[in-house]
Amino acid sequence: MKIRNKLFATVLLLLLGMSLWAAASVQISIQPESMKPGEKGILKAVMTIPKGMHQTYVPGENDYFYLDAKNPNLSFGATVYPAPTEKISATEWSYHGTITFTKPFIVKATAKPGAGKINAEFAYNICLDSGACEPPETVNKDISFTVIGEPVAVAPLPETTEAEVIEEPIITAEIPTTEETIPSEPTKPDGQNVWKFLLMAFLGGLILNVMPCVLPVLSIKAMSIVKQAQEDKKQILKHSMAYTMGILTTFILMATVIIVIKMTGEAVGWGFQFQNTGFVLFLLSLIFVFALSLFDVFLINAPGMSASTKASSKGGVSGSYFSGIFAVLLATPCSAPMLGTALGFAFVQPPVMILVFFTLIGLGLALPFILLGLNPKWMKVIPKPGEWMNIFKEVMGFLLLGTAVWLLHVVFQQNGGNYLLSVLIYLVFLGFAAWMYGRFVRYEYSKTTQWIFTVLAIIVIAGSAYLFLPVPDASLQGETAQTAEMQGWEGWQTFSPDLVKELVDQGEPVFVDFGAKWCMTCITNEKTVIQTAAMEEAFAAKKVQLIHGDYTKKNPEIQAFMKQFGRAGVPFYVLYVPGQEPKLFPEIITIPMLKAALEEIK
């Protein structure tokens, strides 16, 4: 373990060191430096991309790759983008080596003689060829120029084309076709678009309440609601606000982690923590223990708590707070309708905007319980306490055990059968520790007995975790990357960007599916839509090439592919129809929806 940690730290330091010297260099200049009113000039930016890195560009989306300039005495025309070093597709260009941007301008007729400065700004966002991307960078430079001569009447700068502006070849590469011409001026997201995505984030958070991933934790909250139904209005509102604060706290912490990871140059997407076995094990342990508590294996009491102290602590506001935390932890494998698009936009925004987006998602998730807190009369429909509550509680316990089985399946997919057996042994010890705590840490026993068994329970949990949970190195797992066929996707090909490009270039209709074993929405779509006999027949009738990508473990190629479409997580579905733009589907799909899209294939 120590050797592995040292190796990880060494690699991290090397990556950080690389980020310091692997920055692109940008030189900005103008020609000529002295001009008369009415004369034309060119602002030029020459960018040198380090070896092993590239700049990706989506034609028409210039938010993080542009050349801009300002000066009150100059009138600027359209920025001319260089032809791509490699045109991966109509919607993705790639640049390597040295490239040159130009921006024509004309000295205004009203310009007075004298020295001036152009405020030039060049933005870029380069990535390693292996997939990880650096944060967006902006180079600002003041370029000096001189206006000579008196103001004269001049014609405005005409619409420019590449041939009119460029006097020397930029790079030797394929020239874009007329349909792929770059829009005239790079534009940053306007306020209307930002508000639209903010609304989508809020509504996406609201829809998360009915997604499969969140339903298990709602069982915990449902138990809380049942107990609160007979309480006074103030107490119900306290529980609702505590639940909301648990949700918001967790979303803000998650946003902070994402910001820090992005600042290190690492790519990250929605649900990324479920690609980490340690996080899955942590959540599995909590869910398993919660399930045991619903079966009354144990109750959480502090050692030495007396009956009177216990009676005074039944408010359970902290329980509502932690329910909110669990709601978020279990919500992140799901990507609800509208949420995927909003996150795709948010993940490329500045840190403050990422925090705003995640806060709105949290408010959307908490909204139903906020409304219940403000309108406690709605809870009066719940029957009075009785034996039905114990039955309901135990049913909810089985639902949580089902969630634990799902997480065990994720562990199996990530690490193989041998490691799964170790985790199951650990759960036996965890269950024993919970029973021991629940059996002996009671107010009828002495304080000494309670403390002894509390310590013993902690030792059992820590010891079994140390013995059985260390994740084996990838080279020792005995598991290799599985193809789509090996994963049960009969007739499907394993995703690679080159395969998609090759099939699309050949004029084949292509359907791409990305999912993950920890994504309940993905699994639901697969079982009820994609892998049904009806869809298999529909795909076969149109001779669609089927491609599946597994995002259970981190996959930079899948992440980069989704980023091209403005998405940050799974599920992800896109259909390539020959002669048309790719059709991106929402997170929740239906058979009629896919069949209607297939009808466009001639």
C-alpha positions as CSV (number, residue, x, y, z in Angstrom):
1,M,0.0,0.0,0.0
2,K,2.8,2.4,0.9
3,I,4.7,1.7,-2.3
4,R,1.5,2.2,-4.3
5,N,0.8,5.6,-2.5
6,K,4.4,6.7,-3.2
7,L,4.1,5.7,-6.8
8,F,0.8,7.6,-7.1
9,A,2.3,10.7,-5.5
10,T,5.3,10.5,-7.9
11,V,3.0,10.3,-10.9
12,L,0.9,13.2,-9.7
13,L,4.0,15.3,-9.2
14,L,5.2,14.4,-12.7
15,L,1.8,15.4,-14.2
16,L,1.8,18.7,-12.3
17,G,5.4,19.3,-13.5
18,M,4.3,18.5,-17.1
19,S,1.4,21.0,-16.8
20,L,4.0,23.7,-16.1
21,W,6.0,23.3,-19.2
22,A,3.5,21.8,-21.6
23,A,1.7,25.1,-22.1
24,A,1.1,26.3,-25.6
25,S,3.0,29.4,-26.8
26,V,1.1,32.2,-28.5
27,Q,2.6,35.2,-30.4
28,I,0.4,38.1,-31.4
29,S,1.4,40.8,-33.9
30,I,0.0,43.2,-36.5
31,Q,0.9,44.1,-40.0
32,P,1.7,46.9,-40.8
33,E,2.4,48.8,-37.6
34,S,1.8,52.2,-39.1
35,M,-1.3,53.0,-41.1
36,K,-3.3,55.9,-42.5
37,P,-7.1,56.3,-42.0
38,G,-8.8,54.0,-44.5
39,E,-5.9,51.6,-44.7
40,K,-6.3,47.9,-43.9
41,G,-4.2,45.7,-41.6
42,I,-4.1,42.2,-40.2
43,L,-3.9,41.0,-36.6
44,K,-2.1,37.7,-36.5
45,A,-1.9,35.1,-33.7
46,V,0.6,32.2,-34.1
47,M,0.0,29.3,-31.7
48,T,2.5,26.5,-31.1
49,I,1.0,23.4,-29.5
50,P,3.4,21.2,-27.6
51,K,4.2,17.7,-28.9
52,G,1.8,15.1,-27.7
53,M,-1.0,17.6,-27.3
54,H,-3.8,18.9,-29.6
55,Q,-6.4,21.6,-29.8
56,T,-10.0,20.4,-30.5
57,Y,-12.4,22.7,-32.3
58,V,-16.1,22.3,-32.9
59,P,-17.0,24.6,-35.9
60,G,-19.4,27.2,-34.7
61,E,-18.6,26.8,-31.0
62,N,-15.9,29.4,-30.3
63,D,-16.3,29.9,-26.6
64,Y,-12.8,28.6,-25.7
65,F,-10.9,28.8,-28.9
66,Y,-10.9,32.3,-30.5
67,L,-9.1,35.5,-31.4
68,D,-10.7,38.8,-30.3
69,A,-9.5,42.4,-30.4
70,K,-10.7,45.9,-29.4
71,N,-9.7,49.4,-30.3
72,P,-12.1,52.4,-30.7
73,N,-10.2,53.7,-33.8
74,L,-10.2,50.3,-35.6
75,S,-13.1,48.3,-37.2
76,F,-12.4,44.6,-37.0
77,G,-13.7,42.0,-39.5
78,A,-14.2,38.2,-39.1
79,T,-11.6,36.0,-37.5
80,V,-10.1,33.6,-40.1
81,Y,-9.6,30.1,-38.6
82,P,-6.8,27.9,-40.1
83,A,-7.7,24.7,-41.8
84,P,-7.5,21.7,-39.4
85,T,-4.5,19.5,-39.2
86,E,-7.0,16.6,-39.0
87,K,-10.7,16.8,-39.7
88,I,-12.1,14.0,-37.5
89,S,-15.6,14.8,-38.6
90,A,-17.8,17.7,-39.7
91,T,-18.3,18.6,-36.0
92,E,-14.7,18.0,-34.7
93,W,-11.5,19.5,-36.0
94,S,-8.1,18.8,-34.5
95,Y,-5.0,21.0,-34.6
96,H,-1.4,20.0,-34.0
97,G,2.0,21.8,-34.3
98,T,2.0,25.5,-35.3
99,I,-1.2,27.2,-36.5
100,T,-2.0,30.8,-37.5
101,F,-5.1,32.9,-36.9
102,T,-5.8,36.2,-38.7
103,K,-8.2,39.0,-38.1
104,P,-8.5,41.8,-40.7
105,F,-9.2,45.4,-39.6
106,I,-9.5,48.9,-41.1
107,V,-8.5,52.2,-39.6
108,K,-11.6,54.3,-39.1
109,A,-12.0,57.6,-41.0
110,T,-12.3,59.5,-37.8
111,A,-9.0,58.1,-36.4
112,K,-6.6,60.9,-35.3
113,P,-2.9,60.7,-35.8
114,G,-0.9,59.2,-33.0
115,A,0.0,56.0,-31.1
116,G,-2.6,53.5,-30.1
117,K,-2.9,50.0,-28.6
118,I,-5.0,47.0,-29.7
119,N,-6.3,44.9,-26.8
120,A,-5.9,41.4,-28.2
121,E,-7.2,38.3,-26.6
122,F,-6.5,34.7,-27.6
123,A,-8.2,31.7,-25.9
124,Y,-7.4,28.0,-26.2
125,N,-8.0,24.7,-24.4
126,I,-5.4,22.1,-25.3
127,C,-5.5,18.4,-24.4
128,L,-3.1,15.6,-24.1
129,D,-3.4,13.0,-27.0
130,S,-4.1,10.5,-24.2
131,G,-7.3,12.4,-23.4
132,A,-6.8,14.6,-20.3
133,C,-7.4,18.3,-20.9
134,E,-5.9,21.4,-19.4
135,P,-8.2,24.2,-18.1
136,P,-9.0,26.9,-20.7
137,E,-6.2,29.5,-21.0
138,T,-6.5,33.1,-22.2
139,V,-3.6,35.2,-23.5
140,N,-4.1,39.0,-23.3
141,K,-1.6,41.3,-25.0
142,D,-1.6,45.0,-25.9
143,I,-0.3,45.5,-29.5
144,S,1.1,49.0,-30.3
145,F,0.4,50.7,-33.7
146,T,0.5,54.2,-35.1
147,V,-2.0,56.2,-37.1
148,I,-0.3,58.6,-39.6
149,G,-2.0,61.3,-41.7
150,E,-5.3,63.2,-41.3
151,P,-8.8,61.6,-41.1
152,V,-10.4,60.9,-44.5
153,A,-13.7,59.5,-45.8
154,V,-13.3,55.7,-46.3
155,A,-15.6,52.8,-47.2
156,P,-16.5,50.3,-44.4
157,L,-14.6,47.1,-44.2
158,P,-16.2,44.6,-46.6
159,E,-17.1,41.1,-45.7
160,T,-13.9,39.2,-45.8
161,T,-13.0,35.7,-46.9
162,E,-10.0,33.6,-46.3
163,A,-8.6,34.3,-49.8
164,E,-8.9,38.1,-49.3
165,V,-7.3,38.2,-46.0
166,I,-4.6,35.5,-46.0
167,E,-1.5,36.5,-48.1
168,E,0.4,33.3,-47.2
169,P,-0.6,29.7,-46.5
170,I,-1.4,29.0,-42.9
171,I,-0.9,25.3,-42.7
172,T,-0.9,22.5,-45.3
173,A,-4.1,20.7,-44.5
174,E,-7.5,19.9,-46.0
175,I,-9.4,23.1,-46.7
176,P,-12.9,23.1,-45.2
177,T,-15.8,22.7,-47.5
178,T,-18.4,25.5,-48.0
179,E,-20.8,23.8,-45.6
180,E,-18.2,23.8,-42.9
181,T,-17.3,27.5,-43.1
182,I,-16.5,29.0,-39.7
183,P,-19.1,31.5,-38.5
184,S,-17.9,35.1,-38.7
185,E,-17.2,36.1,-35.1
186,P,-16.6,33.9,-32.0
187,T,-19.4,34.6,-29.5
188,K,-19.5,33.8,-25.8
189,P,-22.7,32.4,-24.3
190,D,-25.3,35.2,-24.0
191,G,-27.4,35.8,-20.9
192,Q,-30.5,34.1,-22.5
193,N,-28.6,30.8,-23.1
194,V,-27.2,30.9,-19.6
195,W,-30.7,31.3,-18.1
196,K,-31.9,28.5,-20.3
197,F,-29.3,26.1,-19.0
198,L,-29.8,27.2,-15.4
199,L,-33.5,26.4,-15.7
200,M,-32.6,23.0,-17.2
201,A,-30.3,22.3,-14.2
202,F,-33.1,23.1,-11.7
203,L,-35.7,21.0,-13.6
204,G,-33.2,18.1,-14.1
205,G,-32.6,18.1,-10.3
206,L,-36.4,17.9,-9.7
207,I,-36.7,15.0,-12.2
208,L,-33.9,13.1,-10.3
209,N,-36.5,12.4,-7.6
210,V,-38.2,9.8,-9.8
211,M,-35.0,8.3,-11.3
212,P,-34.1,4.7,-10.4
213,C,-30.9,5.7,-8.6
214,V,-32.7,7.9,-6.1
215,L,-35.6,5.7,-5.2
216,P,-33.7,3.6,-2.6
217,V,-32.8,6.6,-0.5
218,L,-36.3,7.9,-0.8
219,S,-37.3,4.9,1.1
220,I,-35.3,6.2,4.0
221,K,-36.9,9.6,3.6
222,A,-40.3,8.0,3.3
223,M,-39.8,6.4,6.8
224,S,-38.9,9.8,8.1
225,I,-42.1,11.3,6.6
226,V,-44.2,8.6,8.2
227,K,-42.8,9.5,11.6
228,Q,-43.1,13.2,11.1
229,A,-46.7,13.1,9.9
230,Q,-48.0,13.3,13.5
231,E,-45.6,16.1,14.6
232,D,-46.3,19.8,14.8
233,K,-45.7,22.1,11.8
234,K,-42.5,23.6,13.1
235,Q,-40.9,20.2,13.5
236,I,-41.9,19.1,10.0
237,L,-40.4,22.3,8.5
238,K,-37.2,21.6,10.5
239,H,-36.9,18.2,9.0
240,S,-37.5,19.5,5.5
241,M,-34.9,22.2,5.8
242,A,-32.4,19.8,7.3
243,Y,-32.9,17.5,4.4
244,T,-32.5,20.4,2.0
245,M,-29.3,21.5,3.7
246,G,-27.9,18.0,3.5
247,I,-28.5,18.0,-0.3
248,L,-27.1,21.5,-0.9
249,T,-24.0,20.8,1.3
250,T,-23.2,17.7,-0.7
251,F,-23.7,19.3,-4.1
252,I,-21.5,22.2,-3.1
253,L,-18.7,19.9,-1.9
254,M,-19.1,17.8,-5.1
255,A,-18.8,21.0,-7.2
256,T,-15.7,22.0,-5.3
257,V,-14.1,18.6,-5.9
258,I,-14.9,18.9,-9.6
259,I,-13.4,22.4,-9.8
260,V,-10.2,21.2,-8.1
261,I,-9.9,18.2,-10.4
262,K,-10.4,20.4,-13.5
263,M,-7.8,22.8,-12.3
264,T,-5.3,20.0,-12.3
265,G,-6.0,19.4,-16.0
266,E,-7.9,16.2,-15.4
267,A,-11.1,15.6,-17.4
268,V,-14.2,14.8,-15.2
269,G,-17.8,14.0,-15.8
270,W,-21.1,13.5,-14.0
271,G,-21.0,10.3,-11.8
272,F,-17.2,10.2,-12.0
273,Q,-17.0,9.1,-8.3
274,F,-18.7,5.8,-9.1
275,Q,-15.7,4.9,-11.3
276,N,-13.7,4.8,-8.1
277,T,-14.0,1.4,-6.3
278,G,-13.2,3.1,-2.9
279,F,-16.2,5.3,-3.2
280,V,-18.5,2.4,-4.2
281,L,-17.3,0.4,-1.2
282,F,-17.9,3.4,1.1
283,L,-21.5,3.8,-0.2
284,L,-22.0,0.0,-0.1
285,S,-21.1,-0.1,3.5
286,L,-23.4,2.7,4.5
287,I,-26.3,1.3,2.5
288,F,-25.8,-2.2,4.0
289,V,-25.6,-0.8,7.6
290,F,-28.8,1.3,7.0
291,A,-30.6,-1.8,5.8
292,L,-29.6,-3.7,8.9
293,S,-30.9,-0.8,11.1
294,L,-34.3,-1.0,9.4
295,F,-34.4,-4.7,10.5
296,D,-33.6,-3.5,14.0
297,V,-30.2,-5.3,14.1
298,F,-28.9,-2.2,15.9
299,L,-29.9,1.3,16.9
300,I,-27.4,4.2,17.0
301,N,-26.9,5.1,20.6
302,A,-23.9,6.8,22.1
303,P,-22.2,4.7,24.8
304,G,-23.5,5.6,28.3
305,M,-26.7,7.2,26.9
306,S,-29.5,7.0,29.5
307,A,-33.1,6.4,28.9
308,S,-34.0,10.0,29.6
309,T,-31.2,11.3,27.3
310,K,-32.4,8.9,24.6
311,A,-36.0,10.1,24.9
312,S,-34.9,13.8,24.5
313,S,-33.0,13.0,21.3
314,K,-35.9,11.7,19.2
315,G,-36.1,14.9,17.1
316,G,-34.0,13.2,14.4
317,V,-33.2,16.4,12.5
318,S,-29.7,15.2,11.9
319,G,-31.2,12.0,10.4
320,S,-33.0,14.2,7.8
321,Y,-29.7,16.0,7.1
322,F,-27.9,12.8,6.4
323,S,-30.8,11.5,4.3
324,G,-30.2,14.5,2.1
325,I,-26.5,13.6,1.8
326,F,-27.4,10.0,0.8
327,A,-29.9,11.2,-1.7
328,V,-27.1,13.1,-3.6
329,L,-24.6,10.2,-3.3
330,L,-27.1,7.9,-4.9
331,A,-28.4,10.4,-7.4
332,T,-25.1,11.0,-9.2
333,P,-25.1,7.7,-11.2
334,C,-28.3,8.9,-12.9
335,S,-28.6,11.6,-15.5
336,A,-32.1,12.9,-15.8
337,P,-33.7,14.5,-18.8
338,M,-32.4,18.0,-19.3
339,L,-29.7,17.4,-16.6
340,G,-27.2,15.9,-19.0
341,T,-27.4,19.0,-21.3
342,A,-27.2,21.4,-18.4
343,L,-24.1,19.6,-17.0
344,G,-22.4,19.5,-20.3
345,F,-22.7,23.3,-20.4
346,A,-21.7,23.7,-16.7
347,F,-18.6,21.6,-16.9
348,V,-16.9,24.0,-19.3
349,Q,-17.9,27.1,-17.3
350,P,-15.8,29.1,-14.7
351,P,-15.7,27.8,-11.2
352,V,-18.4,30.2,-9.9
353,M,-20.8,29.0,-12.6
354,I,-20.2,25.3,-11.7
355,L,-21.1,26.1,-8.1
356,V,-24.3,27.9,-9.2
357,F,-25.3,25.0,-11.5
358,F,-24.8,22.4,-8.8
359,T,-26.7,24.5,-6.2
360,L,-29.7,24.7,-8.6
361,I,-29.6,21.0,-9.2
362,G,-29.7,20.5,-5.4
363,L,-32.6,22.9,-5.0
364,G,-34.5,21.0,-7.7
365,L,-33.9,17.6,-5.9
366,A,-35.0,19.1,-2.6
367,L,-38.0,21.0,-3.9
368,P,-40.7,18.3,-3.2
369,F,-39.6,18.1,0.5
370,I,-39.4,21.9,0.8
371,L,-43.0,22.1,-0.4
372,L,-44.0,19.4,2.1
373,G,-42.3,21.4,4.9
374,L,-44.2,24.6,3.9
375,N,-47.5,22.7,3.4
376,P,-47.6,20.1,6.2
377,K,-51.3,19.6,5.7
378,W,-50.4,17.4,2.7
379,M,-49.0,14.8,5.1
380,K,-52.3,14.3,6.9
381,V,-53.3,11.7,4.3
382,I,-50.7,9.3,6.0
383,P,-52.5,6.9,8.4
384,K,-51.8,7.1,12.1
385,P,-48.9,5.1,13.5
386,G,-49.5,1.3,13.9
387,E,-48.1,-2.1,13.0
388,W,-48.2,-1.1,9.3
389,M,-45.2,1.1,10.0
390,N,-43.0,-1.8,11.1
391,I,-44.0,-3.7,8.0
392,F,-43.3,-0.7,5.8
393,K,-39.9,-0.2,7.5
394,E,-38.9,-3.8,6.8
395,V,-40.0,-3.6,3.2
396,M,-37.8,-0.5,2.8
397,G,-34.9,-2.5,4.3
398,F,-35.2,-5.1,1.5
399,L,-35.2,-2.2,-1.0
400,L,-31.9,-1.0,0.5
401,L,-30.5,-4.6,0.3
402,G,-31.4,-4.6,-3.3
403,T,-29.3,-1.4,-3.7
404,A,-26.4,-3.1,-2.0
405,V,-26.6,-6.0,-4.5
406,W,-26.5,-3.4,-7.3
407,L,-23.4,-1.9,-5.8
408,L,-21.8,-5.3,-5.5
409,H,-22.5,-5.8,-9.2
410,V,-20.6,-2.6,-9.9
411,V,-17.7,-3.8,-7.8
412,F,-17.7,-7.1,-9.7
413,Q,-17.6,-5.3,-13.1
414,Q,-14.7,-3.1,-11.9
415,N,-12.5,-5.6,-10.2
416,G,-13.6,-9.2,-11.0
417,G,-15.0,-12.2,-9.1
418,N,-12.1,-12.8,-6.7
419,Y,-12.3,-9.3,-5.3
420,L,-16.1,-9.5,-5.1
421,L,-15.6,-12.6,-2.8
422,S,-13.4,-10.5,-0.5
423,V,-16.0,-7.7,-0.3
424,L,-18.7,-10.3,0.6
425,I,-16.5,-11.6,3.5
426,Y,-16.0,-8.0,4.6
427,L,-19.8,-7.4,4.7
428,V,-20.2,-10.5,6.9
429,F,-17.8,-8.9,9.4
430,L,-19.5,-5.5,9.0
431,G,-22.8,-7.1,9.8
432,F,-21.4,-8.9,12.8
433,A,-19.9,-5.6,14.1
434,A,-23.3,-3.9,13.7
435,W,-25.1,-6.7,15.6
436,M,-22.5,-6.6,18.4
437,Y,-23.0,-2.9,18.7
438,G,-26.8,-3.1,18.7
439,R,-26.8,-6.0,21.2
440,F,-24.5,-4.6,23.8
441,V,-24.5,-0.8,23.5
442,R,-27.8,-0.3,25.3
443,Y,-28.7,1.7,28.4
444,E,-29.4,-1.4,30.4
445,Y,-25.7,-2.3,30.3
446,S,-23.0,-0.6,32.2
447,K,-21.0,2.2,30.6
448,T,-17.9,0.1,30.7
449,T,-19.6,-2.7,28.8
450,Q,-21.0,-0.3,26.2
451,W,-17.6,1.3,25.6
452,I,-15.9,-2.1,25.3
453,F,-18.3,-3.3,22.6
454,T,-18.2,0.0,20.8
455,V,-14.4,-0.3,20.5
456,L,-14.6,-4.0,19.6
457,A,-17.1,-3.1,16.8
458,I,-14.8,-0.4,15.4
459,I,-11.8,-2.8,15.6
460,V,-13.8,-5.5,13.7
461,I,-14.8,-3.1,11.0
462,A,-11.3,-1.5,10.6
463,G,-9.6,-4.9,10.7
464,S,-11.8,-6.5,8.1
465,A,-11.5,-3.5,5.8
466,Y,-7.8,-3.6,6.1
467,L,-7.6,-7.3,5.3
468,F,-10.2,-7.6,2.6
469,L,-10.8,-4.3,0.9
470,P,-7.5,-3.1,-0.6
471,V,-8.1,-2.9,-4.3
472,P,-5.7,-5.1,-6.2
473,D,-3.5,-3.6,-8.9
474,A,-5.0,-3.8,-12.4
475,S,-2.2,-6.2,-13.4
476,L,-3.2,-8.6,-10.6
477,Q,-6.9,-8.6,-11.0
478,G,-6.9,-11.3,-13.6
479,E,-9.5,-9.4,-15.6
480,T,-9.0,-7.7,-19.0
481,A,-11.0,-5.2,-20.8
482,Q,-14.1,-6.9,-22.2
483,T,-15.5,-6.4,-25.6
484,A,-19.2,-5.5,-26.2
485,E,-19.9,-9.2,-27.1
486,M,-18.2,-10.5,-23.9
487,Q,-20.5,-8.1,-21.9
488,G,-23.6,-9.6,-23.4
489,W,-24.1,-7.1,-26.2
490,E,-24.6,-9.6,-29.0
491,G,-24.2,-8.1,-32.4
492,W,-22.7,-4.9,-31.0
493,Q,-19.1,-3.6,-31.7
494,T,-16.9,-2.2,-29.0
495,F,-16.5,1.6,-29.1
496,S,-13.5,3.4,-30.4
497,P,-13.5,6.9,-32.0
498,D,-11.6,5.5,-35.1
499,L,-14.3,2.8,-35.6
500,V,-17.1,5.4,-35.5
501,K,-15.3,7.7,-37.9
502,E,-14.5,4.8,-40.3
503,L,-18.2,3.6,-40.4
504,V,-19.5,7.1,-40.8
505,D,-17.1,7.9,-43.6
506,Q,-18.2,4.8,-45.4
507,G,-21.8,6.1,-45.3
508,E,-23.1,3.5,-42.8
509,P,-25.9,4.4,-40.3
510,V,-24.4,4.1,-36.8
511,F,-26.0,4.0,-33.4
512,V,-23.6,4.7,-30.4
513,D,-24.6,3.7,-26.9
514,F,-22.6,4.6,-23.7
515,G,-23.6,3.2,-20.4
516,A,-22.2,2.0,-17.0
517,K,-23.0,-0.7,-14.6
518,W,-23.5,1.9,-11.8
519,C,-26.0,3.9,-13.9
520,M,-29.5,2.6,-13.2
521,T,-31.0,4.8,-15.9
522,C,-28.7,3.1,-18.4
523,I,-29.6,-0.4,-17.2
524,T,-33.3,0.5,-17.4
525,N,-33.0,1.8,-20.9
526,E,-31.1,-1.2,-22.0
527,K,-33.6,-3.7,-20.6
528,T,-36.8,-1.9,-21.7
529,V,-35.7,-0.3,-25.0
530,I,-32.3,-1.0,-26.6
531,Q,-32.0,-4.7,-26.1
532,T,-35.6,-5.6,-26.7
533,A,-36.6,-7.8,-29.7
534,A,-38.5,-4.9,-31.2
535,M,-35.5,-2.6,-31.4
536,E,-33.2,-5.4,-32.5
537,E,-35.5,-6.0,-35.5
538,A,-35.7,-2.2,-36.2
539,F,-31.9,-1.9,-36.2
540,A,-31.5,-4.9,-38.4
541,A,-34.1,-3.7,-40.9
542,K,-32.1,-0.5,-41.4
543,K,-28.7,-2.2,-41.3
544,V,-27.6,0.0,-38.5
545,Q,-24.0,-0.5,-37.2
546,L,-24.4,-0.8,-33.4
547,I,-21.5,0.4,-31.1
548,H,-21.5,0.1,-27.3
549,G,-19.1,1.8,-24.9
550,D,-18.7,0.8,-21.3
551,Y,-18.2,3.8,-18.9
552,T,-18.2,1.7,-15.7
553,K,-14.5,2.5,-15.4
554,K,-12.9,5.8,-16.5
555,N,-12.5,6.0,-20.2
556,P,-11.0,9.2,-21.6
557,E,-12.0,8.4,-25.2
558,I,-15.7,8.0,-24.2
559,Q,-15.5,11.2,-22.1
560,A,-14.0,13.2,-25.0
561,F,-16.6,11.8,-27.4
562,M,-19.5,12.9,-25.1
563,K,-17.9,16.3,-24.7
564,Q,-18.2,17.0,-28.4
565,F,-22.0,16.8,-28.0
566,G,-22.1,18.9,-24.8
567,R,-22.7,16.0,-22.5
568,A,-20.9,15.2,-19.3
569,G,-22.3,11.7,-18.3
570,V,-24.2,8.6,-19.2
571,P,-26.6,7.5,-20.5
572,F,-25.6,8.7,-23.9
573,Y,-27.1,7.9,-27.3
574,V,-26.4,9.2,-30.7
575,L,-27.5,8.1,-34.2
576,Y,-25.6,8.9,-37.3
577,V,-27.8,9.0,-40.4
578,P,-25.9,9.2,-43.7
579,G,-26.1,12.7,-45.1
580,Q,-27.5,14.3,-41.9
581,E,-26.2,15.8,-38.7
582,P,-25.8,13.3,-35.8
583,K,-29.0,13.0,-33.8
584,L,-28.5,13.1,-30.0
585,F,-31.2,11.5,-27.8
586,P,-32.3,12.5,-24.3
587,E,-31.3,10.4,-21.3
588,I,-34.7,8.7,-21.1
589,I,-35.5,7.0,-24.4
590,T,-38.5,5.0,-25.8
591,I,-38.9,2.5,-28.6
592,P,-41.2,4.8,-30.6
593,M,-38.6,7.6,-30.3
594,L,-35.8,5.4,-31.7
595,K,-38.0,3.9,-34.4
596,A,-39.0,7.4,-35.6
597,A,-35.4,8.4,-35.9
598,L,-34.5,5.2,-37.8
599,E,-37.2,6.1,-40.4
600,E,-35.0,8.9,-41.6
601,I,-32.5,6.3,-42.9
602,K,-33.2,5.8,-46.6
